[in-house]
Amino acid sequence: MKITSIIENTSNKGLPVEHGLSLYIENDEGQKILFDMGQSSLFARNAAALSLSVADVDIAVVSHGHYDHGGGLSTFLSENQKANVYIHKKAFLPHYSLRDTGMRYIGLDEQLQANERLVFCDDLTCISNGMTVFADVQGNFCNPIGNRLLYGPFKTENDSFCHEQSLIVVEGGNVFLFAGCAHRGIVNILRKSEEVAGKPPTHVFAGMHLVKSGLDEAAENTFIERLASELIKYKDTMFYTMHCTGEEQYKKLKSLMDRQIEYMACGDSVMV
């Protein structure tokens, strides 16, 4: 399997970037899977620059209803004429972020939800043999503190992230877990993934939403140390992180997890 980051906040390859996420996955059977689409058409331009074809994608998944993961949906539906898009049934509900200037709408384009190629997922949806999306993640272990700034479907109600789903791909004895922002907490998602797949993931690709914690340095370090101590318990799992984890937060995780975690910037590829 080959996983290429075509949208991420940073790039070491000279590609244009934006705050968002899009991963282009090519499995051993020749299937091409798009996991998230960034916030604009940039994912398609970057894919082309990397000699990857959006038109050839066979299956697409949107992880949750935020613009930085599904903002490119209109472009995808225009450039690709065949792939179904698996998206949670609640992803098109309104979503907001509390900024210094007030509430900002960060949801998806509601006009797109009538498209016939959208497949609305519930808490567990089998896409194909060895490929599943799941939601309904329970638990509160190290839930991102930055969630406090996110609201929906009402401006007076903190988001529960019931619209967030993750993708499991089982291939060649490996279990690959893809999670967009891990708003429900990466450890809680790992535990749910293990329940769904029957064994822990061997590879995890996920933003962990450690940015905007609002904690002072000592408290943030304590939070990240607690998180890392739990992730390290998955001793046979390799973690690739990106996007909303934050560069400084990643450095702290790296110092604690060493070779068990790496950062994927825009243009980077992993072959497993």
Secondary structure, DSSP 8 states (H G I E B T S, - for coil): -EEEEEE-S-BSSS----SS-EEEEE-TTS-EEEE---SSTHHHHHHHHTT--STT--EEE--SS-HHHHTTHHHHHHH-SS-EEEEETTTTS--EEEETTEEEE----GGGGG-TTEEEE-SEEEEETTEEEE------TT--GGGGGEE-SSTTSB---TT--EEEEEETTEEEEEESS-TT-HHHHHHHHHHHHSS--SEEEE----S-----HHHHHHHHHHHHHHHTT-TT-EEEE-GGG-HHHHHHHHHHHGGGEEE--BT-EEE-
